[in-house]
């Protein structure tokens, strides 16, 4: 699969066979954080997700180019 972020705040996993969306997560919202700091996602316009040690990391909230600003770093793991 191939992961991509979008200006609407969605993180999507696409099939490398036919390009279909096989998983989607909406980052365009507020999040409860581990350190209690208020955080919200938004547009994903920067670098793509990073995958390391069985985790996927993604920052969300780019306010340039008419994107929704935010300030969250998200971490996903396979369950």
HTML snippet that shows the backbone in 3Dmol.js (N, CA, C, O; Angstrom):
<script src="https://3Dmol.org/build/3Dmol-min.js"></script>
<div id="view" style="width:600px;height:400px;position:relative"></div>
<script>
const pdb = `
ATOM      1  N   UNK A   1       0.825  -1.179   0.000  1.00  0.00           N
ATOM      2  CA  UNK A   1       0.000   0.000   0.000  1.00  0.00           C
ATOM      3  C   UNK A   1       0.867   1.238   0.000  1.00  0.00           C
ATOM      4  O   UNK A   1       2.037   1.202   0.380  1.00  0.00           O
ATOM      5  N   UNK A   2       0.272   2.333  -0.433  1.00  0.00           N
ATOM      6  CA  UNK A   2       0.928   3.626  -0.507  1.00  0.00           C
ATOM      7  C   UNK A   2       0.113   4.606   0.326  1.00  0.00           C
ATOM      8  O   UNK A   2      -1.103   4.688   0.155  1.00  0.00           O
ATOM      9  N   UNK A   3       0.757   5.350   1.223  1.00  0.00           N
ATOM     10  CA  UNK A   3       0.072   6.319   2.067  1.00  0.00           C
ATOM     11  C   UNK A   3       0.217   7.708   1.472  1.00  0.00           C
ATOM     12  O   UNK A   3       1.276   8.067   0.958  1.00  0.00           O
ATOM     13  N   UNK A   4      -0.862   8.492   1.546  1.00  0.00           N
ATOM     14  CA  UNK A   4      -0.811   9.881   1.084  1.00  0.00           C
ATOM     15  C   UNK A   4      -1.716  10.744   1.942  1.00  0.00           C
ATOM     16  O   UNK A   4      -2.784  10.316   2.380  1.00  0.00           O
ATOM     17  N   UNK A   5      -1.264  11.973   2.171  1.00  0.00           N
ATOM     18  CA  UNK A   5      -2.080  12.951   2.877  1.00  0.00           C
ATOM     19  C   UNK A   5      -2.713  13.890   1.877  1.00  0.00           C
ATOM     20  O   UNK A   5      -2.286  13.957   0.724  1.00  0.00           O
ATOM     21  N   UNK A   6      -3.735  14.619   2.311  1.00  0.00           N
ATOM     22  CA  UNK A   6      -4.412  15.525   1.383  1.00  0.00           C
ATOM     23  C   UNK A   6      -4.772  16.835   2.073  1.00  0.00           C
ATOM     24  O   UNK A   6      -4.763  16.936   3.300  1.00  0.00           O
ATOM     25  N   UNK A   7      -5.084  17.824   1.265  1.00  0.00           N
ATOM     26  CA  UNK A   7      -5.431  19.142   1.780  1.00  0.00           C
ATOM     27  C   UNK A   7      -6.711  19.127   2.611  1.00  0.00           C
ATOM     28  O   UNK A   7      -6.925  20.026   3.424  1.00  0.00           O
ATOM     29  N   UNK A   8      -7.562  18.126   2.423  1.00  0.00           N
ATOM     30  CA  UNK A   8      -8.789  18.043   3.227  1.00  0.00           C
ATOM     31  C   UNK A   8      -8.547  17.392   4.587  1.00  0.00           C
ATOM     32  O   UNK A   8      -9.495  17.200   5.349  1.00  0.00           O
ATOM     33  N   UNK A   9      -7.296  17.050   4.909  1.00  0.00           N
ATOM     34  CA  UNK A   9      -6.955  16.479   6.208  1.00  0.00           C
ATOM     35  C   UNK A   9      -7.028  14.973   6.270  1.00  0.00           C
ATOM     36  O   UNK A   9      -6.855  14.396   7.344  1.00  0.00           O
ATOM     37  N   UNK A  10      -7.278  14.319   5.155  1.00  0.00           N
ATOM     38  CA  UNK A  10      -7.396  12.861   5.162  1.00  0.00           C
ATOM     39  C   UNK A  10      -6.042  12.206   4.914  1.00  0.00           C
ATOM     40  O   UNK A  10      -5.279  12.626   4.044  1.00  0.00           O
ATOM     41  N   UNK A  11      -5.766  11.179   5.689  1.00  0.00           N
ATOM     42  CA  UNK A  11      -4.635  10.290   5.428  1.00  0.00           C
ATOM     43  C   UNK A  11      -5.244   9.044   4.806  1.00  0.00           C
ATOM     44  O   UNK A  11      -6.132   8.418   5.386  1.00  0.00           O
ATOM     45  N   UNK A  12      -4.758   8.691   3.620  1.00  0.00           N
ATOM     46  CA  UNK A  12      -5.335   7.550   2.911  1.00  0.00           C
ATOM     47  C   UNK A  12      -4.260   6.527   2.567  1.00  0.00           C
ATOM     48  O   UNK A  12      -3.115   6.874   2.277  1.00  0.00           O
ATOM     49  N   UNK A  13      -4.657   5.260   2.607  1.00  0.00           N
ATOM     50  CA  UNK A  13      -3.812   4.175   2.122  1.00  0.00           C
ATOM     51  C   UNK A  13      -4.425   3.692   0.822  1.00  0.00           C
ATOM     52  O   UNK A  13      -5.610   3.365   0.762  1.00  0.00           O
ATOM     53  N   UNK A  14      -3.606   3.652  -0.215  1.00  0.00           N
ATOM     54  CA  UNK A  14      -4.060   3.234  -1.540  1.00  0.00           C
ATOM     55  C   UNK A  14      -3.444   1.890  -1.910  1.00  0.00           C
ATOM     56  O   UNK A  14      -2.299   1.605  -1.558  1.00  0.00           O
ATOM     57  N   UNK A  15      -4.189   1.089  -2.601  1.00  0.00           N
ATOM     58  CA  UNK A  15      -3.677  -0.161  -3.145  1.00  0.00           C
ATOM     59  C   UNK A  15      -2.649   0.158  -4.220  1.00  0.00           C
ATOM     60  O   UNK A  15      -2.888   1.005  -5.080  1.00  0.00           O
ATOM     61  N   UNK A  16      -1.507  -0.516  -4.173  1.00  0.00           N
ATOM     62  CA  UNK A  16      -0.510  -0.317  -5.232  1.00  0.00           C
ATOM     63  C   UNK A  16      -0.851  -1.116  -6.484  1.00  0.00           C
ATOM     64  O   UNK A  16      -0.170  -0.999  -7.502  1.00  0.00           O
ATOM     65  N   UNK A  17      -1.888  -1.914  -6.411  1.00  0.00           N
ATOM     66  CA  UNK A  17      -2.333  -2.684  -7.570  1.00  0.00           C
ATOM     67  C   UNK A  17      -3.251  -1.876  -8.472  1.00  0.00           C
ATOM     68  O   UNK A  17      -3.046  -1.809  -9.684  1.00  0.00           O
ATOM     69  N   UNK A  18      -4.284  -1.250  -7.859  1.00  0.00           N
ATOM     70  CA  UNK A  18      -5.261  -0.534  -8.681  1.00  0.00           C
ATOM     71  C   UNK A  18      -5.525   0.907  -8.227  1.00  0.00           C
ATOM     72  O   UNK A  18      -6.345   1.596  -8.834  1.00  0.00           O
ATOM     73  N   UNK A  19      -4.851   1.371  -7.177  1.00  0.00           N
ATOM     74  CA  UNK A  19      -5.011   2.749  -6.718  1.00  0.00           C
ATOM     75  C   UNK A  19      -6.216   3.009  -5.845  1.00  0.00           C
ATOM     76  O   UNK A  19      -6.423   4.138  -5.401  1.00  0.00           O
ATOM     77  N   UNK A  20      -7.020   1.982  -5.588  1.00  0.00           N
ATOM     78  CA  UNK A  20      -8.220   2.185  -4.782  1.00  0.00           C
ATOM     79  C   UNK A  20      -7.852   2.520  -3.332  1.00  0.00           C
ATOM     80  O   UNK A  20      -6.801   2.112  -2.839  1.00  0.00           O
ATOM     81  N   UNK A  21      -8.729   3.264  -2.664  1.00  0.00           N
ATOM     82  CA  UNK A  21      -8.531   3.614  -1.254  1.00  0.00           C
ATOM     83  C   UNK A  21      -8.925   2.407  -0.410  1.00  0.00           C
ATOM     84  O   UNK A  21     -10.053   1.922  -0.500  1.00  0.00           O
ATOM     85  N   UNK A  22      -7.989   1.921   0.414  1.00  0.00           N
ATOM     86  CA  UNK A  22      -8.281   0.745   1.247  1.00  0.00           C
ATOM     87  C   UNK A  22      -8.366   1.097   2.732  1.00  0.00           C
ATOM     88  O   UNK A  22      -8.771   0.267   3.546  1.00  0.00           O
ATOM     89  N   UNK A  23      -7.983   2.331   3.086  1.00  0.00           N
ATOM     90  CA  UNK A  23      -8.080   2.790   4.479  1.00  0.00           C
ATOM     91  C   UNK A  23      -8.021   4.300   4.470  1.00  0.00           C
ATOM     92  O   UNK A  23      -7.328   4.889   3.641  1.00  0.00           O
ATOM     93  N   UNK A  24      -8.751   4.945   5.396  1.00  0.00           N
ATOM     94  CA  UNK A  24      -8.760   6.404   5.462  1.00  0.00           C
ATOM     95  C   UNK A  24      -8.928   6.843   6.904  1.00  0.00           C
ATOM     96  O   UNK A  24      -9.676   6.230   7.666  1.00  0.00           O
ATOM     97  N   UNK A  25      -8.221   7.921   7.281  1.00  0.00           N
ATOM     98  CA  UNK A  25      -8.331   8.496   8.619  1.00  0.00           C
ATOM     99  C   UNK A  25      -8.432  10.007   8.482  1.00  0.00           C
ATOM    100  O   UNK A  25      -7.611  10.627   7.805  1.00  0.00           O
ATOM    101  N   UNK A  26      -9.437  10.605   9.123  1.00  0.00           N
ATOM    102  CA  UNK A  26      -9.664  12.049   9.058  1.00  0.00           C
ATOM    103  C   UNK A  26      -8.877  12.741  10.167  1.00  0.00           C
ATOM    104  O   UNK A  26      -9.186  12.556  11.345  1.00  0.00           O
ATOM    105  N   UNK A  27      -7.867  13.535   9.813  1.00  0.00           N
ATOM    106  CA  UNK A  27      -7.073  14.254  10.802  1.00  0.00           C
ATOM    107  C   UNK A  27      -7.616  15.662  11.055  1.00  0.00           C
ATOM    108  O   UNK A  27      -7.081  16.380  11.900  1.00  0.00           O
ATOM    109  N   UNK A  28      -8.639  16.057  10.359  1.00  0.00           N
ATOM    110  CA  UNK A  28      -9.186  17.413  10.417  1.00  0.00           C
ATOM    111  C   UNK A  28     -10.122  17.558  11.619  1.00  0.00           C
ATOM    112  O   UNK A  28     -11.329  17.743  11.463  1.00  0.00           O
ATOM    113  N   UNK A  29      -9.535  17.471  12.836  1.00  0.00           N
ATOM    114  CA  UNK A  29     -10.321  17.532  14.071  1.00  0.00           C
ATOM    115  C   UNK A  29      -9.382  17.753  15.249  1.00  0.00           C
ATOM    116  O   UNK A  29      -8.164  17.803  15.081  1.00  0.00           O
ATOM    117  N   UNK A  30      -9.953  17.885  16.437  1.00  0.00           N
ATOM    118  CA  UNK A  30      -9.152  18.018  17.656  1.00  0.00           C
ATOM    119  C   UNK A  30      -8.780  16.634  18.167  1.00  0.00           C
ATOM    120  O   UNK A  30      -9.485  15.655  17.922  1.00  0.00           O
ATOM    121  N   UNK A  31      -7.653  16.569  18.886  1.00  0.00           N
ATOM    122  CA  UNK A  31      -7.164  15.308  19.428  1.00  0.00           C
ATOM    123  C   UNK A  31      -6.837  15.447  20.907  1.00  0.00           C
ATOM    124  O   UNK A  31      -6.388  16.499  21.361  1.00  0.00           O
ATOM    125  N   UNK A  32      -7.068  14.379  21.646  1.00  0.00           N
ATOM    126  CA  UNK A  32      -6.598  14.290  23.019  1.00  0.00           C
ATOM    127  C   UNK A  32      -5.133  13.874  22.938  1.00  0.00           C
ATOM    128  O   UNK A  32      -4.800  12.898  22.265  1.00  0.00           O
ATOM    129  N   UNK A  33      -4.264  14.602  23.614  1.00  0.00           N
ATOM    130  CA  UNK A  33      -2.834  14.345  23.511  1.00  0.00           C
ATOM    131  C   UNK A  33      -2.286  13.701  24.777  1.00  0.00           C
ATOM    132  O   UNK A  33      -2.907  13.763  25.839  1.00  0.00           O
ATOM    133  N   UNK A  34      -1.141  13.095  24.654  1.00  0.00           N
ATOM    134  CA  UNK A  34      -0.499  12.452  25.798  1.00  0.00           C
ATOM    135  C   UNK A  34      -0.040  13.454  26.842  1.00  0.00           C
ATOM    136  O   UNK A  34      -0.049  13.154  28.036  1.00  0.00           O
ATOM    137  N   UNK A  35       0.363  14.647  26.405  1.00  0.00           N
ATOM    138  CA  UNK A  35       0.859  15.646  27.349  1.00  0.00           C
ATOM    139  C   UNK A  35      -0.189  16.678  27.754  1.00  0.00           C
ATOM    140  O   UNK A  35       0.122  17.609  28.497  1.00  0.00           O
ATOM    141  N   UNK A  36      -1.421  16.529  27.281  1.00  0.00           N
ATOM    142  CA  UNK A  36      -2.503  17.416  27.671  1.00  0.00           C
ATOM    143  C   UNK A  36      -2.546  18.743  26.929  1.00  0.00           C
ATOM    144  O   UNK A  36      -3.426  19.559  27.204  1.00  0.00           O
ATOM    145  N   UNK A  37      -1.634  18.989  26.005  1.00  0.00           N
ATOM    146  CA  UNK A  37      -1.634  20.220  25.225  1.00  0.00           C
ATOM    147  C   UNK A  37      -2.721  20.119  24.154  1.00  0.00           C
ATOM    148  O   UNK A  37      -2.848  19.092  23.489  1.00  0.00           O
ATOM    149  N   UNK A  38      -3.504  21.190  23.990  1.00  0.00           N
ATOM    150  CA  UNK A  38      -4.556  21.190  22.980  1.00  0.00           C
ATOM    151  C   UNK A  38      -3.935  21.027  21.596  1.00  0.00           C
ATOM    152  O   UNK A  38      -2.981  21.730  21.266  1.00  0.00           O
ATOM    153  N   UNK A  39      -4.454  20.122  20.793  1.00  0.00           N
ATOM    154  CA  UNK A  39      -3.909  19.873  19.459  1.00  0.00           C
ATOM    155  C   UNK A  39      -5.035  19.591  18.480  1.00  0.00           C
ATOM    156  O   UNK A  39      -6.044  18.973  18.818  1.00  0.00           O
ATOM    157  N   UNK A  40      -4.834  20.057  17.271  1.00  0.00           N
ATOM    158  CA  UNK A  40      -5.805  19.803  16.221  1.00  0.00           C
ATOM    159  C   UNK A  40      -5.107  19.556  14.905  1.00  0.00           C
ATOM    160  O   UNK A  40      -4.043  20.112  14.632  1.00  0.00           O
ATOM    161  N   UNK A  41      -5.710  18.728  14.105  1.00  0.00           N
ATOM    162  CA  UNK A  41      -5.185  18.445  12.777  1.00  0.00           C
ATOM    163  C   UNK A  41      -5.792  19.385  11.764  1.00  0.00           C
ATOM    164  O   UNK A  41      -6.630  20.223  12.097  1.00  0.00           O
ATOM    165  N   UNK A  42      -5.372  19.244  10.551  1.00  0.00           N
ATOM    166  CA  UNK A  42      -5.872  20.085   9.468  1.00  0.00           C
ATOM    167  C   UNK A  42      -5.337  19.568   8.147  1.00  0.00           C
ATOM    168  O   UNK A  42      -5.252  18.361   7.920  1.00  0.00           O
ATOM    169  N   UNK A  43      -4.983  20.494   7.289  1.00  0.00           N
ATOM    170  CA  UNK A  43      -4.485  20.125   5.970  1.00  0.00           C
ATOM    171  C   UNK A  43      -3.145  19.393   6.070  1.00  0.00           C
ATOM    172  O   UNK A  43      -2.321  19.688   6.935  1.00  0.00           O
ATOM    173  N   UNK A  44      -2.951  18.440   5.172  1.00  0.00           N
ATOM    174  CA  UNK A  44      -1.685  17.713   5.090  1.00  0.00           C
ATOM    175  C   UNK A  44      -1.044  18.108   3.767  1.00  0.00           C
ATOM    176  O   UNK A  44      -1.397  17.587   2.710  1.00  0.00           O
ATOM    177  N   UNK A  45      -0.086  19.048   3.845  1.00  0.00           N
ATOM    178  CA  UNK A  45       0.532  19.568   2.627  1.00  0.00           C
ATOM    179  C   UNK A  45       2.033  19.348   2.605  1.00  0.00           C
ATOM    180  O   UNK A  45       2.666  19.565   1.573  1.00  0.00           O
ATOM    181  N   UNK A  46       2.603  18.935   3.684  1.00  0.00           N
ATOM    182  CA  UNK A  46       4.051  18.819   3.782  1.00  0.00           C
ATOM    183  C   UNK A  46       4.536  17.451   3.386  1.00  0.00           C
ATOM    184  O   UNK A  46       3.940  16.780   2.543  1.00  0.00           O
ATOM    185  N   UNK A  47       5.629  17.042   4.004  1.00  0.00           N
ATOM    186  CA  UNK A  47       6.193  15.733   3.678  1.00  0.00           C
ATOM    187  C   UNK A  47       5.213  14.612   4.000  1.00  0.00           C
ATOM    188  O   UNK A  47       4.330  14.765   4.844  1.00  0.00           O
ATOM    189  N   UNK A  48       5.377  13.511   3.332  1.00  0.00           N
ATOM    190  CA  UNK A  48       4.494  12.368   3.559  1.00  0.00           C
ATOM    191  C   UNK A  48       4.765  11.698   4.897  1.00  0.00           C
ATOM    192  O   UNK A  48       5.676  12.091   5.627  1.00  0.00           O
ATOM    193  N   UNK A  49       3.981  10.699   5.206  1.00  0.00           N
ATOM    194  CA  UNK A  49       4.163   9.969   6.458  1.00  0.00           C
ATOM    195  C   UNK A  49       5.526   9.282   6.512  1.00  0.00           C
ATOM    196  O   UNK A  49       6.116   8.944   5.486  1.00  0.00           O
ATOM    197  N   UNK A  50       6.001   9.089   7.726  1.00  0.00           N
ATOM    198  CA  UNK A  50       7.234   8.350   7.972  1.00  0.00           C
ATOM    199  C   UNK A  50       6.872   7.036   8.635  1.00  0.00           C
ATOM    200  O   UNK A  50       6.078   7.010   9.576  1.00  0.00           O
ATOM    201  N   UNK A  51       7.447   5.950   8.153  1.00  0.00           N
ATOM    202  CA  UNK A  51       7.193   4.629   8.728  1.00  0.00           C
ATOM    203  C   UNK A  51       8.509   4.118   9.293  1.00  0.00           C
ATOM    204  O   UNK A  51       9.510   4.019   8.583  1.00  0.00           O
ATOM    205  N   UNK A  52       8.492   3.792  10.598  1.00  0.00           N
ATOM    206  CA  UNK A  52       9.701   3.299  11.267  1.00  0.00           C
ATOM    207  C   UNK A  52       9.299   2.461  12.472  1.00  0.00           C
ATOM    208  O   UNK A  52       8.399   2.837  13.223  1.00  0.00           O
ATOM    209  N   UNK A  53       9.955   1.347  12.654  1.00  0.00           N
ATOM    210  CA  UNK A  53       9.722   0.525  13.823  1.00  0.00           C
ATOM    211  C   UNK A  53       8.288   0.064  13.998  1.00  0.00           C
ATOM    212  O   UNK A  53       7.802  -0.049  15.123  1.00  0.00           O
ATOM    213  N   UNK A  54       7.611  -0.201  12.898  1.00  0.00           N
ATOM    214  CA  UNK A  54       6.231  -0.655  12.975  1.00  0.00           C
ATOM    215  C   UNK A  54       5.217   0.444  13.245  1.00  0.00           C
ATOM    216  O   UNK A  54       4.047   0.154  13.495  1.00  0.00           O
ATOM    217  N   UNK A  55       5.644   1.699  13.199  1.00  0.00           N
ATOM    218  CA  UNK A  55       4.760   2.838  13.438  1.00  0.00           C
ATOM    219  C   UNK A  55       4.723   3.724  12.193  1.00  0.00           C
ATOM    220  O   UNK A  55       5.681   3.775  11.422  1.00  0.00           O
ATOM    221  N   UNK A  56       3.603   4.419  12.014  1.00  0.00           N
ATOM    222  CA  UNK A  56       3.463   5.423  10.966  1.00  0.00           C
ATOM    223  C   UNK A  56       3.274   6.767  11.665  1.00  0.00           C
ATOM    224  O   UNK A  56       2.384   6.911  12.503  1.00  0.00           O
ATOM    225  N   UNK A  57       4.108   7.750  11.324  1.00  0.00           N
ATOM    226  CA  UNK A  57       4.048   9.082  11.921  1.00  0.00           C
ATOM    227  C   UNK A  57       3.665  10.088  10.850  1.00  0.00           C
ATOM    228  O   UNK A  57       4.121  10.018   9.709  1.00  0.00           O
ATOM    229  N   UNK A  58       2.803  11.038  11.253  1.00  0.00           N
ATOM    230  CA  UNK A  58       2.315  12.039  10.309  1.00  0.00           C
ATOM    231  C   UNK A  58       2.028  13.334  11.043  1.00  0.00           C
ATOM    232  O   UNK A  58       1.380  13.322  12.090  1.00  0.00           O
ATOM    233  N   UNK A  59       2.500  14.449  10.510  1.00  0.00           N
ATOM    234  CA  UNK A  59       2.109  15.738  11.059  1.00  0.00           C
ATOM    235  C   UNK A  59       0.957  16.298  10.235  1.00  0.00           C
ATOM    236  O   UNK A  59       0.916  16.143   9.015  1.00  0.00           O
ATOM    237  N   UNK A  60       0.027  16.948  10.920  1.00  0.00           N
ATOM    238  CA  UNK A  60      -1.173  17.458  10.265  1.00  0.00           C
ATOM    239  C   UNK A  60      -1.440  18.878  10.739  1.00  0.00           C
ATOM    240  O   UNK A  60      -1.353  19.177  11.930  1.00  0.00           O
ATOM    241  N   UNK A  61      -1.764  19.744   9.792  1.00  0.00           N
ATOM    242  CA  UNK A  61      -2.118  21.107  10.130  1.00  0.00           C
ATOM    243  C   UNK A  61      -1.264  22.150   9.443  1.00  0.00           C
ATOM    244  O   UNK A  61      -0.598  22.940  10.113  1.00  0.00           O
ATOM    245  N   UNK A  62      -1.270  22.170   8.133  1.00  0.00           N
ATOM    246  CA  UNK A  62      -0.525  23.166   7.359  1.00  0.00           C
ATOM    247  C   UNK A  62      -1.481  24.274   6.941  1.00  0.00           C
ATOM    248  O   UNK A  62      -2.445  24.022   6.218  1.00  0.00           O
ATOM    249  N   UNK A  63      -1.223  25.489   7.386  1.00  0.00           N
ATOM    250  CA  UNK A  63      -2.130  26.597   7.117  1.00  0.00           C
ATOM    251  C   UNK A  63      -1.857  27.361   5.839  1.00  0.00           C
ATOM    252  O   UNK A  63      -2.636  28.237   5.464  1.00  0.00           O
ATOM    253  N   UNK A  64      -0.757  27.043   5.159  1.00  0.00           N
ATOM    254  CA  UNK A  64      -0.484  27.767   3.920  1.00  0.00           C
ATOM    255  C   UNK A  64      -1.289  27.177   2.757  1.00  0.00           C
ATOM    256  O   UNK A  64      -1.883  26.108   2.890  1.00  0.00           O
ATOM    257  N   UNK A  65      -1.305  27.857   1.652  1.00  0.00           N
ATOM    258  CA  UNK A  65      -2.028  27.406   0.447  1.00  0.00           C
ATOM    259  C   UNK A  65      -3.499  27.094   0.741  1.00  0.00           C
ATOM    260  O   UNK A  65      -4.049  26.112   0.241  1.00  0.00           O
ATOM    261  N   UNK A  66      -4.119  27.936   1.553  1.00  0.00           N
ATOM    262  CA  UNK A  66      -5.539  27.829   1.917  1.00  0.00           C
ATOM    263  C   UNK A  66      -5.865  26.576   2.729  1.00  0.00           C
ATOM    264  O   UNK A  66      -7.029  26.180   2.809  1.00  0.00           O
ATOM    265  N   UNK A  67      -4.867  25.954   3.324  1.00  0.00           N
ATOM    266  CA  UNK A  67      -5.098  24.774   4.160  1.00  0.00           C
ATOM    267  C   UNK A  67      -5.523  25.158   5.572  1.00  0.00           C
ATOM    268  O   UNK A  67      -5.279  26.276   6.024  1.00  0.00           O
ATOM    269  N   UNK A  68      -6.150  24.234   6.248  1.00  0.00           N
ATOM    270  CA  UNK A  68      -6.569  24.452   7.637  1.00  0.00           C
ATOM    271  C   UNK A  68      -5.362  24.260   8.543  1.00  0.00           C
ATOM    272  O   UNK A  68      -4.729  23.206   8.509  1.00  0.00           O
ATOM    273  N   UNK A  69      -5.029  25.279   9.369  1.00  0.00           N
ATOM    274  CA  UNK A  69      -3.885  25.148  10.251  1.00  0.00           C
ATOM    275  C   UNK A  69      -4.163  24.186  11.403  1.00  0.00           C
ATOM    276  O   UNK A  69      -5.315  23.940  11.759  1.00  0.00           O
ATOM    277  N   UNK A  70      -3.115  23.662  11.963  1.00  0.00           N
ATOM    278  CA  UNK A  70      -3.205  22.778  13.111  1.00  0.00           C
ATOM    279  C   UNK A  70      -1.822  22.582  13.693  1.00  0.00           C
ATOM    280  O   UNK A  70      -0.881  23.287  13.330  1.00  0.00           O
ATOM    281  N   UNK A  71      -1.701  21.625  14.595  1.00  0.00           N
ATOM    282  CA  UNK A  71      -0.418  21.453  15.275  1.00  0.00           C
ATOM    283  C   UNK A  71      -0.255  20.051  15.865  1.00  0.00           C
ATOM    284  O   UNK A  71       0.197  19.912  17.001  1.00  0.00           O
ATOM    285  N   UNK A  72      -0.609  19.039  15.128  1.00  0.00           N
ATOM    286  CA  UNK A  72      -0.586  17.700  15.729  1.00  0.00           C
ATOM    287  C   UNK A  72       0.375  16.773  14.989  1.00  0.00           C
ATOM    288  O   UNK A  72       0.483  16.802  13.763  1.00  0.00           O
ATOM    289  N   UNK A  73       1.070  15.949  15.779  1.00  0.00           N
ATOM    290  CA  UNK A  73       1.879  14.862  15.256  1.00  0.00           C
ATOM    291  C   UNK A  73       1.171  13.584  15.664  1.00  0.00           C
ATOM    292  O   UNK A  73       0.994  13.323  16.854  1.00  0.00           O
ATOM    293  N   UNK A  74       0.769  12.792  14.695  1.00  0.00           N
ATOM    294  CA  UNK A  74       0.009  11.568  14.950  1.00  0.00           C
ATOM    295  C   UNK A  74       0.907  10.345  14.787  1.00  0.00           C
ATOM    296  O   UNK A  74       1.811  10.334  13.952  1.00  0.00           O
ATOM    297  N   UNK A  75       0.648   9.319  15.593  1.00  0.00           N
ATOM    298  CA  UNK A  75       1.389   8.065  15.518  1.00  0.00           C
ATOM    299  C   UNK A  75       0.383   6.919  15.431  1.00  0.00           C
ATOM    300  O   UNK A  75      -0.519   6.814  16.262  1.00  0.00           O
ATOM    301  N   UNK A  76       0.539   6.080  14.446  1.00  0.00           N
ATOM    302  CA  UNK A  76      -0.340   4.935  14.223  1.00  0.00           C
ATOM    303  C   UNK A  76       0.469   3.656  14.338  1.00  0.00           C
ATOM    304  O   UNK A  76       1.640   3.616  13.960  1.00  0.00           O
ATOM    305  N   UNK A  77      -0.164   2.606  14.864  1.00  0.00           N
ATOM    306  CA  UNK A  77       0.482   1.287  14.877  1.00  0.00           C
ATOM    307  C   UNK A  77      -0.514   0.249  14.362  1.00  0.00           C
ATOM    308  O   UNK A  77      -1.728   0.430  14.464  1.00  0.00           O
ATOM    309  N   UNK A  78       0.009  -0.820  13.816  1.00  0.00           N
ATOM    310  CA  UNK A  78      -0.835  -1.907  13.320  1.00  0.00           C
ATOM    311  C   UNK A  78      -1.423  -2.638  14.521  1.00  0.00           C
ATOM    312  O   UNK A  78      -0.723  -2.920  15.493  1.00  0.00           O
ATOM    313  N   UNK A  79      -2.707  -2.937  14.441  1.00  0.00           N
ATOM    314  CA  UNK A  79      -3.356  -3.673  15.537  1.00  0.00           C
ATOM    315  C   UNK A  79      -3.778  -5.028  15.067  1.00  0.00           C
ATOM    316  O   UNK A  79      -4.342  -5.802  15.841  1.00  0.00           O
TER     317      UNK A  79
END
`;
const viewer = $3Dmol.createViewer("view");
viewer.addModel(pdb, "pdb");
viewer.setStyle({}, {cartoon: {color: "spectrum"}});
viewer.zoomTo();
viewer.render();
</script>
